Amino acid sequence: MSAATDTVRATAPGNPIGRSIRDSLVITRRNLIRMSRIPEMLIFGLIQPIMFVVLFTYVFGGSIRVGGSLSPQDYREFLMAGIFAQTVTFATAGAGAGIADDMHKGLVDRFRSLPMARGAVLTGRTLADLVQTAFTLVVLAGVALLIGWRVHENFGKVLAGFGLLLLLGYAFSWIGALIGLSVRTPEAATSGGLIWLFPLTFISNAFVDSNNLPTVFRHIAEWNPFSTTVQACRELFGNLPPGFRTPDAWPMQHPVLASVLWSLLILVVFRTLAVRKYRSAAA
């Protein structure tokens, strides 16, 4: 039955875009089922951001000045946008490891033997990771509310903030896909996916006011796409502390627009590179 279905799909005329979407959704479903059968992956993926929330809130809260405030509550609200953004970007390592594992086991070669869109394997994987990231954000937001995080804008703006986070996470998942296709083992993909993320997230405005950074690091942070999304979310959540001075750099002055532009640029560039790498690596 499966072979007959594949033959029909191979010979039946149809809209290439429609086929690509259908194939991508099939692969997405396959990856979601696989993830549901390995619940420890989801559990461990939740533990790290929750630890960051608790440790940064109760260890550094009251010790780090943001704007003109040393209030633990102000820092807690300032912090959460950074933790959310860190969570969606750190999912990049998992995406890369998953694709590297599929390559290592020869699963990609099996997909290549089927009459399906070439980019569907990667698109399906990244969409499945996006669903997992969205679930992680929901749980993390619940934990943040329990420890005192609050939003001070309307529901539409809050929803837009989480939309920007998911867009950034999806764009970064294509970086992970490229890394996963470029290494030989899942372990190498995990390491390669984390090494560059640490400077990206810490030379930013995620955990401290970028105005207090040394000059060189401050300029890097202000043009960092990660910082841009963090700043946009703080504005949309109403989490800017009293006395906070917005940096003069264009991305910080227009964070929502800059966040969308950065994410779309990363998505287009790295999706193109990843699909090209997939075709050459699986050839």
C-alpha positions, 0 to 999 in steps of 0.5 A: 500500500505504501509503495503504491501510494508513493508511486501515485504521488510520484506520477500524479500532477499537482502544485509543487508548492502544495506538494512541498507543504504536504510533504513538510507536514508529513515529516513534521508529524513524524518528528512530533510522534518521535518526540512524544515517545522520548519524553525525557528530551522535553523534560531536560529541555525544560529543566535548563531554562527553569534553572536559569529563571530561578538562579538569576531571579534569586541569586542576582535579583537585587544585585544587578542595576537595571535602569535606575532600579535595584528592585528584585521585582524590576529585575525579574521582569527585565530578566524574563524576556532574556530567558525566553529568548535564550530558551528559543535560541538554545533549541538550535542545538537540539535541532542540529543534533536531531538532523545529524542523527538522521544523517548518521543513521541513514534515514535521510537516504531513505527519505531521498528514495521517496518522491517528496520535496527535497526541502521537506525533510529539513522544513518538517524537522524545524517545524516540529522543533518550533512546536516543541519550543512553543510548548516549552515557552508556555511552561516557562511562562507559567513558571515565571508567573509563579515567581512573580513575573507580570506583564503590563500591556494588553493581550495582543502585544503580549501575544506579538512578543511571543510571536517574535520569540518563536520567529527568532527560534525558527530562524535559528533552527535553520542555523542548527540544521546547517550545523547538523548537516555539516558534522559527522555525529550528533555529539559534534552537532550539539557542541557546535550548536552551543559554542557560538550561542553563549557569546551571542546570548551573554554579549547582549541585553538579556541579563544586564542593561547593555548601557553598562557594558564596555564600549565594544561589547555595548555596540555588539550587544546593541546590534545583536539580533538576539538583543533586538528581540529581547528589547522588542519583547520587553517593550511589548510585555511592558517590562522596561524598568523605571529610569531605563534609557533606551540605547541610541542604536537603530535596532534598540530604537525600533526593536519590533521592526528590527527583530522581524527584519533580523529573523527573516534575514537569518531565516532566508539565508540559512534555509537556503544554505541548509537546503543546498547543503542537504542536497550535496550531503545526501547526493 
